Amino acid sequence: LDNKDAVTALIKIVDELDWAVCNVLLKANTLGRIRRMLRPVSIASANILTRSLLVLNLYFDDLIFGQYLLPEVIIRNMKQLSRVPDDIFSRPATQAFLNR
């Protein structure tokens, strides 16, 4: 590659990291939003660096993106999108399922 091609390739990688990784890390605060934001990554020709950074950050310290408890995200999503009543989440069987 010549210098111009190398710079063009780096710009493309940085742009991809910005829309795919940075936006998801900064703005994905609900399960629905995470799914919507990751959909273009799965259908795009995102490079392996971008995909690896997303997967690496998706679930660490037992939290989604290091910030959100998975059971809480699932509960919030089920309440908002599926209108599941609150009393279901207080049942011992539901708690055991969500915390496994």
SULSULZI-V817174 format. One record per residue. RES is the residue in three letters. PHI is phi in radians with two decimals (NA if undefined). NEAR is the number of other C-alpha atoms within 12 Angstrom. D_LAST is the distance of its C-alpha to the last C-alpha in Angstrom with 2 decimals. Layout:
res,phi,near,d_last
RES,PHI,NEAR,D_LAST
RES,PHI,NEAR,D_LAST
This chain:
res,phi,near,d_last
LEU,NA,9,49.99
ASP,-1.50,8,52.47
ASN,-1.05,9,51.66
LYS,-1.12,10,51.42
ASP,-1.15,11,48.96
ALA,-1.15,12,46.81
VAL,-1.14,13,46.75
THR,-1.07,14,45.97
ALA,-1.13,16,43.03
LEU,-1.14,17,41.68
ILE,-1.08,14,42.12
LYS,-1.08,19,40.17
ILE,-1.13,22,37.27
VAL,-1.12,19,37.30
ASP,-1.07,18,37.47
GLU,-1.13,27,34.52
LEU,-1.09,25,32.46
ASP,-1.12,21,33.53
TRP,-1.33,24,32.58
ALA,-1.57,38,29.48
VAL,-1.61,33,27.86
CYS,-1.09,21,29.46
ASN,-1.06,22,29.26
VAL,-1.13,34,25.58
LEU,-1.13,29,24.83
LEU,-1.51,19,27.20
LYS,-2.06,22,26.73
ALA,-1.48,27,23.32
ASN,-2.03,28,21.75
THR,-2.33,30,20.23
LEU,-1.10,29,18.20
GLY,-1.09,23,21.42
ARG,-1.17,19,23.52
ILE,-1.04,28,21.37
ARG,-1.09,18,21.70
ARG,-1.12,19,25.40
MET,-1.30,26,26.11
LEU,-1.48,28,24.55
ARG,-0.99,17,26.36
PRO,-1.09,18,29.73
VAL,-1.17,29,28.37
SER,-1.28,18,27.16
ILE,-1.73,13,30.56
ALA,-1.48,16,32.72
SER,-1.61,16,34.07
ALA,-1.08,26,32.13
ASN,-1.31,23,32.87
ILE,-1.13,18,30.55
LEU,-1.10,19,30.64
THR,-1.08,28,29.39
ARG,-1.09,27,26.57
SER,-1.15,16,25.57
LEU,-1.15,24,25.63
LEU,-1.13,32,23.46
VAL,-1.13,21,20.79
LEU,-1.05,19,21.13
ASN,-1.57,25,20.69
LEU,-1.04,28,18.09
TYR,-2.53,18,15.09
PHE,-2.52,17,16.03
ASP,0.93,14,15.51
ASP,1.03,16,11.84
LEU,-2.36,18,13.63
ILE,-1.28,27,15.14
PHE,0.93,30,18.71
GLY,1.21,18,18.14
GLN,-2.24,21,18.55
TYR,-2.09,25,15.93
LEU,-1.27,23,12.42
LEU,-0.99,26,10.55
PRO,-1.02,23,9.27
GLU,-1.18,21,12.94
VAL,-1.13,25,14.40
ILE,-1.13,27,12.86
ILE,-1.06,30,14.08
ARG,-1.05,23,17.40
ASN,-1.12,22,17.88
MET,-1.15,20,17.36
LYS,-1.21,20,19.76
GLN,-1.29,16,22.30
LEU,-1.58,16,22.52
SER,-1.90,13,21.66
ARG,0.99,13,22.87
VAL,-1.28,16,19.98
PRO,-1.17,16,21.10
ASP,-1.03,15,19.64
ASP,-1.10,14,19.43
ILE,-1.12,17,16.67
PHE,-1.36,22,14.23
SER,-1.59,15,15.39
ARG,-1.27,13,14.55
PRO,-1.01,12,12.28
ALA,-1.14,13,10.84
THR,-1.18,17,10.16
GLN,-1.07,17,8.62
ALA,-1.09,12,6.23
PHE,-1.12,16,5.57
LEU,-1.21,19,5.69
ASN,-1.65,16,3.79
ARG,-1.50,10,0.00
